[in-house]
Amino acid sequence: MSVTQSPAVRVVRDKTIRIKVIDDCGLACTFCHNEGTPVTADNKGRTLLPFVSGPGKTGRVSIYSETNGVNFVSAKMAPDMAFRRAVRTVGRAFDASEVHLTGGEPTLHTEVPSLVSALTGMGLSVGMTSNGERGRQVMPECSAAGLNRVNVSVFGTTAEELQAVQSERFKSAGLADTKIRAAEQTIRAAVANGVKVSVNIVVPGLAHVDRVVNLVESYGQFADVRMLTSIQDGPESIAAISEVLARVGAEPVLRTFTAGTSDERTLYRALGSRAVYVKRLLPVQLPDTCASCRFNNDTDCQEGYYGVRLYLTEQGEYMVGVCIQRMDLCVPVAELSKSGIVEEVQAFKDAEVRRLTSQYGAAA
């Protein structure tokens, strides 16, 4: 792709915690990391390792669970005192002002508006990543509860396009069409209820360029579009994104680094002045925790240090994780203060703000 201008650069300090509120999901994406945990429905009540990593009876996968040392299955969180206490403890420890609800699929959580309300009641900005399965139904209540943003993952404008990134259970064109309509309805419901909305598109490789161009041109008419690299496809995913940018005539405007994580994203303006974002993962590691990691090399560390995640185990224990490829590093929230990870992460964020600001001459 020929670039005619250098984008401005912004550096922001990471203040976000990702919260896995539910594991249930009605899709079966072939590239899903499922926030590092095994598929709960395929491992319900299982106490012996290894877990079923997929595709099990659900058709879903968790691409790292065979190798990441995970030793728990995630449970559905409830908007109760234990939830509030865990979020407050982790939020204060890491100086968080924003939380992001993930899954599984958060809109399948029957109490998701109450979860949002509990979090906004703590003074936190709340976002959500969703494939839109029940977004139309829950978006009005979530908006009323204070939901700030939803990132809706979309996979196709036709049944065939959706099926290209799904397991064999999506042979039914009718099922695929239902999921496509649900995502579209979620986006429209978010817009109608004043919730900021972005469309997320994972780009696995060059074979998906036509599909992604169709999605950018379809959804870019009424929502921001974000293309994400497929972490297991690496260079081919990056090459495919470059081809899509060239096809839609995109020019870079703003490059944003989230200091203290591997997250880097660039805003492009495409034909028709639509906003297209590209999210890439940088090779960023924690200085102590990652130093001796077996994945700490040029090929195996695929996500880098992406930030703090909060989980709930089936045994009712809240856990903090720092890497979906090293779930053995998770620590109970009750032991967080003596784990050393808080001090390491906070010092790392400070150092990254200084490094990036010095390197690019920009800051928040």
C-alpha positions in Angstrom: 0.0 0.0 0.0 1.4 3.4 -0.9 1.2 5.8 2.1 1.1 9.5 1.2 1.3 10.9 4.7 2.7 10.1 8.2 -0.1 10.0 10.8 0.0 12.0 14.0 0.9 9.9 17.1 -0.8 9.8 20.5 0.3 7.9 23.6 -2.2 7.0 26.3 -1.7 5.2 29.6 -3.6 1.9 29.9 -6.4 2.2 32.5 -8.6 -0.7 31.4 -9.5 -4.1 32.9 -11.2 -6.8 30.8 -13.8 -8.7 32.7 -15.0 -12.1 31.4 -18.6 -12.1 32.6 -19.8 -15.2 30.8 -18.4 -18.1 28.7 -21.6 -19.0 26.7 -21.5 -18.1 23.0 -23.7 -19.1 20.1 -20.9 -18.8 17.5 -18.0 -21.1 16.9 -15.2 -19.0 15.4 -12.2 -20.9 14.3 -9.7 -18.3 15.7 -11.3 -17.8 19.1 -8.9 -17.6 22.1 -11.9 -17.4 24.5 -9.9 -15.1 26.8 -7.6 -18.0 27.6 -10.1 -20.3 29.3 -11.5 -23.6 28.1 -15.1 -23.7 26.7 -17.2 -24.1 29.8 -20.0 -26.0 28.2 -17.5 -28.6 26.9 -15.9 -29.0 30.3 -18.8 -28.6 32.8 -17.9 -30.3 36.1 -14.6 -31.6 34.7 -11.9 -31.8 37.4 -9.1 -33.7 35.7 -6.7 -32.1 33.2 -6.4 -31.8 30.4 -9.5 -29.9 29.5 -11.3 -30.4 26.2 -9.8 -27.6 24.1 -12.1 -28.1 21.1 -13.8 -28.3 19.0 -16.0 -30.2 21.5 -19.7 -30.8 21.3 -20.3 -27.0 21.0 -18.0 -26.7 18.0 -16.2 -23.9 19.8 -12.5 -23.6 20.3 -10.1 -22.0 22.7 -6.9 -21.9 20.7 -4.4 -21.7 23.6 -6.0 -23.9 26.2 -3.9 -27.0 25.3 -0.7 -25.2 26.0 -1.4 -22.2 28.3 -1.5 -24.1 31.6 -5.0 -23.0 32.5 -6.3 -24.9 35.5 -9.9 -23.6 35.9 -13.1 -23.3 33.9 -14.8 -19.9 34.0 -18.2 -19.2 35.5 -20.8 -16.6 34.9 -20.5 -13.5 37.1 -23.3 -12.0 39.0 -23.9 -8.3 40.0 -23.4 -9.2 43.7 -21.2 -8.0 46.5 -18.4 -10.4 45.6 -18.4 -9.1 42.0 -18.2 -5.5 43.2 -15.5 -6.3 45.8 -13.4 -8.0 43.2 -13.7 -5.3 40.6 -13.0 -2.6 43.2 -9.9 -4.3 44.4 -8.5 -4.9 41.0 -9.5 -1.5 39.7 -7.9 0.4 42.6 -4.7 -1.8 42.4 -4.2 -1.0 38.7 -5.6 2.6 38.7 -8.4 1.6 36.2 -11.0 4.0 35.1 -12.6 1.8 32.4 -13.7 -1.8 32.3 -14.5 -3.9 29.2 -17.0 -6.8 29.3 -16.0 -9.9 27.4 -17.0 -13.5 27.1 -18.1 -15.7 25.6 -20.9 -13.4 24.5 -21.9 -10.8 27.1 -25.4 -10.1 25.6 -26.3 -13.7 26.5 -25.9 -12.8 30.2 -29.4 -12.4 31.6 -28.2 -9.8 34.1 -25.8 -7.8 31.8 -27.7 -4.5 32.3 -27.3 -5.0 36.1 -23.6 -5.7 35.7 -23.2 -2.4 33.7 -25.2 -0.6 36.4 -23.0 -2.0 39.1 -19.8 -0.9 37.3 -21.0 2.6 36.4 -22.1 3.0 40.0 -18.4 2.6 40.9 -17.6 5.5 38.6 -16.2 3.3 35.9 -16.6 3.7 32.1 -18.0 0.5 30.7 -17.5 -1.0 27.2 -18.4 -4.4 25.8 -17.2 -6.7 23.0 -20.2 -8.5 21.5 -21.1 -10.6 18.5 -24.6 -9.2 18.9 -26.6 -12.3 19.6 -29.0 -10.6 21.9 -27.8 -7.0 21.5 -31.1 -5.8 20.1 -32.9 -7.0 23.2 -30.5 -5.8 25.9 -29.1 -2.6 24.4 -31.8 -0.2 25.6 -31.4 -1.4 29.2 -27.6 -1.4 28.9 -27.7 2.1 27.6 -29.9 3.2 30.4 -27.5 1.6 32.9 -24.7 3.7 31.4 -23.0 1.5 28.8 -20.5 3.8 27.0 -19.4 1.7 24.0 -20.0 -1.6 22.3 -17.6 -3.2 19.8 -19.6 -5.6 17.7 -17.8 -8.4 16.0 -19.1 -9.2 12.5 -18.0 -12.0 10.2 -19.9 -11.7 7.0 -22.6 -10.0 4.9 -23.7 -13.4 3.6 -24.1 -16.9 5.1 -21.1 -18.1 3.1 -18.9 -15.4 4.4 -19.9 -16.1 8.0 -19.4 -19.8 7.5 -15.9 -19.2 6.3 -14.7 -18.5 9.8 -17.0 -20.9 11.7 -16.9 -24.6 12.7 -18.8 -27.3 10.9 -21.9 -26.7 13.0 -22.6 -23.7 10.8 -23.3 -25.7 7.7 -26.9 -24.4 8.0 -27.3 -21.2 5.9 -30.4 -20.4 8.0 -28.4 -20.4 11.2 -25.7 -18.2 9.7 -28.3 -15.7 8.3 -29.8 -15.5 11.8 -26.5 -14.6 13.3 -25.8 -11.9 10.6 -29.2 -10.3 11.2 -28.6 -10.3 15.0 -25.3 -8.4 14.6 -26.9 -5.9 12.3 -29.8 -5.3 14.7 -27.4 -4.9 17.6 -25.5 -2.2 15.8 -28.6 -0.3 14.9 -30.0 -0.7 18.5 -26.7 0.7 19.9 -26.9 3.7 17.6 -30.5 4.3 18.3 -29.9 4.2 22.1 -26.9 6.5 22.0 -24.2 3.9 22.7 -21.0 4.4 20.8 -20.5 1.5 18.4 -17.6 0.1 16.4 -17.6 -2.9 14.1 -14.8 -5.4 14.8 -13.5 -7.6 11.9 -10.8 -10.2 12.5 -8.8 -10.7 9.3 -7.3 -14.2 9.3 -5.5 -14.0 5.9 -5.4 -13.2 2.2 -8.3 -15.6 1.4 -10.6 -13.3 3.4 -9.8 -10.0 1.7 -12.9 -9.9 -0.4 -15.1 -10.8 2.6 -13.5 -8.0 4.7 -13.8 -5.4 2.0 -17.5 -6.2 1.7 -17.9 -5.7 5.5 -16.0 -2.4 5.5 -18.1 -1.0 2.7 -21.3 -2.3 4.2 -20.9 -1.3 7.8 -18.7 1.7 7.3 -21.8 3.6 6.1 -23.1 4.0 9.7 -20.4 2.8 12.1 -16.7 3.0 12.7 -14.9 -0.1 11.5 -12.0 -1.8 13.3 -9.9 -4.5 11.6 -8.0 -6.7 14.0 -5.1 -9.0 13.3 -5.7 -12.7 13.9 -3.1 -13.5 16.5 -2.5 -17.1 15.3 -2.1 -16.0 11.7 0.5 -13.4 12.2 2.2 -12.0 9.1 -0.5 -13.3 6.7 -3.1 -11.5 8.7 -1.1 -8.2 8.6 -0.6 -8.6 4.8 -4.3 -9.2 4.3 -5.2 -6.0 6.3 -2.7 -4.0 4.1 -4.5 -5.3 1.0 -7.9 -4.3 2.4 -6.6 -0.8 3.2 -5.4 -0.5 -0.4 -8.7 -1.7 -1.8 -10.7 0.8 0.1 -8.3 3.7 -0.5 -7.4 4.3 3.1 -5.0 7.0 4.3 -3.5 7.0 7.9 -4.6 9.9 10.2 -3.7 9.0 13.8 -1.6 6.3 15.4 -2.4 5.5 19.1 -0.2 3.5 21.5 -1.8 2.3 24.7 1.3 2.5 26.9 1.7 -0.5 29.1 0.0 -3.0 26.7 0.7 -4.5 23.3 -2.2 -2.6 21.8 -1.5 -0.2 18.9 -4.1 1.1 16.6 -4.2 3.5 13.6 -7.1 5.5 12.4 -7.5 5.7 8.6 -9.9 7.7 6.5 -11.2 5.6 3.6 -13.4 6.5 0.6 -16.4 8.5 1.6 -14.5 9.7 4.7 -15.5 6.7 6.7 -13.4 5.9 9.8 -11.4 2.6 9.6 -9.2 1.6 12.5 -6.5 -1.1 12.4 -5.6 -2.7 15.6 -2.2 -4.5 15.8 -0.4 -6.3 18.6 3.1 -5.1 19.4 5.9 -7.4 20.8 5.5 -6.0 24.4 6.5 -8.1 27.4 6.5 -7.4 31.2 10.2 -7.0 32.2 10.2 -9.7 35.0 7.2 -12.0 34.5 7.9 -12.5 30.8 11.7 -12.6 31.0 12.0 -16.4 31.4 8.8 -17.3 29.6 9.1 -20.2 27.1 7.0 -18.2 24.7 9.2 -15.1 24.9 10.7 -15.2 21.4 9.9 -13.8 17.9 7.4 -16.5 16.9 5.6 -17.9 20.0 4.6 -14.8 21.9 1.6 -13.9 19.9 -0.4 -11.4 22.0 2.4 -9.9 24.2 1.3 -8.2 27.4 -2.2 -7.0 26.6 -3.4 -5.9 30.0 -5.2 -7.2 33.1 -8.1 -9.6 32.9 -10.6 -10.6 35.6 -12.1 -14.1 35.7 -14.5 -16.1 38.0 -13.8 -19.8 38.4 -16.5 -22.5 38.8 -15.4 -22.8 42.4 -16.4 -19.1 43.0 -12.9 -17.6 43.2 -12.0 -14.4 41.4 -8.7 -14.5 39.5 -6.5 -12.0 37.8 -4.7 -12.9 34.6 -2.0 -11.1 32.6 -1.6 -13.4 29.6 -3.9 -15.7 27.7 -0.9 -17.8 26.6 0.2 -18.2 30.2 -2.9 -18.8 32.3 -0.7 -20.5 34.9 0.3 -16.9 35.9 -3.3 -16.2 37.1 -3.5 -15.2 40.8 -6.5 -15.1 43.1 -7.7 -11.5 43.7 -7.3 -12.2 47.4 -3.6 -12.7 46.9 -3.1 -9.9 44.4 -1.5 -7.5 46.9 1.3 -9.8 47.7 1.9 -11.3 44.3 4.2 -8.5 43.0 2.4 -8.2 39.7 0.7 -4.9 40.6 4.0 -3.1 41.2 5.5 -4.6 38.1 2.6 -3.6 35.9 2.3 -0.1 37.2 6.1 0.5 36.9 6.0 -0.9 33.4 3.1 1.4 32.4 5.1 4.4 33.7 8.2 3.3 31.8 6.2 2.8 28.5 4.7 6.2 28.7 8.1 7.7 29.0 9.6 5.5 26.3 6.8 6.1 23.7 6.5 9.8 24.5 10.3 10.2 24.0 10.3 8.1 20.8 7.3 9.7 19.1 7.3 13.1 20.8 3.6 12.8 21.7 1.4 12.1 24.7 -2.2 12.0 25.8 
